[in-house]
Each structure stands twice: as structure tokens, then as C-alpha cells.
Amino acid sequence: MWATTKDQVIEVDRHGKMIFNWMISLFIYSIISTILIILGVGLLGLLVLALINVIFILIGAVRANDGIFWRYPLSIRFFK
């Protein structure tokens, strides 16, 4: 949806960039946790990331439905 309507609706562009930032950040955190599996703490990190991802998606969807722009915590801003 973001790729097709980002030029037409500014709010879709803002939300899409924030979600894309979160997806890239989550990928980076997952790689780090996968590497940390060697030390024994990576599996816990992956489980926490999965839980946080579900929670953030639900909160973001509810806020977007209410017309509120919500910045995902822990998200690295690649796109502004």
C-alpha cells in the first residue's frame, strides 16, 4: 500500500516510512540476536523481539486507525 499511494496521501507516506524503519531495525536486531545465540542469550533475544514486534504492530495499527502518528520505540530512523 505504501509503495503505490505514498505520493498521493502524506499520512500513508509517514506511516509507511516508520513501518519500514521498524522492519529494517528488527532485521538488524534479529541478526545480532542470532549471533548472540553462541553466548546463550540470543534465543531469549529472538523471543523478546518476536513479542515486541507483535505488540508494536498492534499498537501502530490501532493508532493509525485513529489517525495518530506513532513512532515505533527502538526503531532506527533510516528514512525521514
Contact map, one row per residue, 1 for C-alpha under 8 A:
11111100000000000000000000000000000000000000000000000000000000000000000000000000
11111100000110010000000000000000000000000000000000000000000000000000000000000000
11111100000000000000000000000000000000000000000000000000000000000000000000000000
11111110000000000000000000000000000000000000000000000000000000000000000000000000
11111111100110000000000000000000000000000000000000000000000000000000000000000000
11111111110110010000000000000000000000000000000000000000000000000000000000000000
00011111110010000000000000000000000000000000000000000000000000000000000000000000
00001111110000000000000000000000000000000000000000000000000000000000000000000000
00001111111110000000000000000000000000000000000000000000000000000000000000000000
00000111111111000000000000000000000000000000000000000000000000000000000000000000
00000000111111100000000000000000000000000000000000000000000000000000000000000000
01001100111111110000000000000000000000000000000000000000000000000000000000000000
01001110111111111000000000000000000000000000000000000000000000000000000000000000
00000000011111111100000000000000000000000000000000000000000000000000100000000000
00000000001111111110000000000000000000000000000000000000000000010000100000000000
01000100000111111111000000000000000000000000000000000000000000000000000000000000
00000000000011111111100000000000000000000000000000000000000000000000000000000011
00000000000001111111110000000000000000000000000000000000000000000000001100001010
00000000000000111111111000000000000000000000000000000000000000000000000100000000
00000000000000011111111100000000000000000000000000000000000000000000000000000000
00000000000000001111111110000000000000000000000000000000000000000000000000111110
00000000000000000111111111000000000000000000000000000000000000000000000101110000
00000000000000000011111111100000000000000000000000000000000000000000000000000000
00000000000000000001111111110000000000000000000000000000000000000000000000000000
00000000000000000000111111111000000000000000000000000000000000000000000001110000
00000000000000000000011111111100000000000000000010001000000000000000000000100000
00000000000000000000001111111110000000000000000000000000000000000000000000000000
00000000000000000000000111111111000000000000000000000000000000000000000000000000
00000000000000000000000011111111100000000000000010000000000000000000000000000000
00000000000000000000000001111111110000000000110010000000000000000000000000000000
00000000000000000000000000111111111000000000000000000000000000000000000000000000
00000000000000000000000000011111111100000100000000000000000000000000000000000000
00000000000000000000000000001111111110001110110000000000000000000000000000000000
00000000000000000000000000000111111110000110010000000000000000000000000000000000
00000000000000000000000000000011111111000100000000000000000000000000000000000000
00000000000000000000000000000001111111111110000000000000000000000000000000000000
00000000000000000000000000000000111111111110000000000000000000000000000000000000
00000000000000000000000000000000001111111100000000000000000000000000000000000000
00000000000000000000000000000000000111111100000000000000000000000000000000000000
00000000000000000000000000000000000111111110000000000000000000000000000000000000
00000000000000000000000000000000100111111111100000000000000000000000000000000000
00000000000000000000000000000001111111111111110000000000000000000000000000000000
00000000000000000000000000000000110110011111111000000000000000000000000000000000
00000000000000000000000000000000000000001111111100000000000000000000000000000000
00000000000000000000000000000100100000001111111110000000000000000000000000000000
00000000000000000000000000000100110000000111111111000000000000000000000000000000
00000000000000000000000000000000000000000011111111100000000000000000000000000000
00000000000000000000000000000000000000000001111111110000000000000000000000000000
00000000000000000000000001001100000000000000111111111000000000000000000000000000
00000000000000000000000000000000000000000000011111111100000000000000000000000000
00000000000000000000000000000000000000000000001111111110000000000000000000000000
00000000000000000000000000000000000000000000000111111111000000000000000000000000
00000000000000000000000001000000000000000000000011111111100000000000000000000000
00000000000000000000000000000000000000000000000001111111110000000000000000000000
00000000000000000000000000000000000000000000000000111111111000000000000000000000
00000000000000000000000000000000000000000000000000011111111100000000000100000000
00000000000000000000000000000000000000000000000000001111111110000000000000000000
00000000000000000000000000000000000000000000000000000111111111000000000000000000
00000000000000000000000000000000000000000000000000000011111111100000000000000000
00000000000000000000000000000000000000000000000000000001111111110000010100000000
00000000000000000000000000000000000000000000000000000000111111111000000000000000
00000000000000000000000000000000000000000000000000000000011111111100000000000000
00000000000000000000000000000000000000000000000000000000001111111111110000000000
00000000000000100000000000000000000000000000000000000000000111111111110000000000
00000000000000000000000000000000000000000000000000000000000011111111000000000000
00000000000000000000000000000000000000000000000000000000000001111111000000000000
00000000000000000000000000000000000000000000000000000000000000111111100000000000
00000000000000000000000000000000000000000000000000000000000000111111110000000000
00000000000001100000000000000000000000000000000000000000000000110011111000000000
00000000000000000000000000000000000000000000000000000000000100110001111100000000
00000000000000000100000000000000000000000000000000000000000000000000111110100000
00000000000000000110010000000000000000000000000000000001000100000000011111100000
00000000000000000000000000000000000000000000000000000000000000000000001111100000
00000000000000000000010010000000000000000000000000000000000000000000000111110000
00000000000000000000110011000000000000000000000000000000000000000000001111111000
00000000000000000000110010000000000000000000000000000000000000000000000001111100
00000000000000000100100000000000000000000000000000000000000000000000000000111111
00000000000000000000100000000000000000000000000000000000000000000000000000011111
00000000000000001100100000000000000000000000000000000000000000000000000000001111
00000000000000001000000000000000000000000000000000000000000000000000000000001111
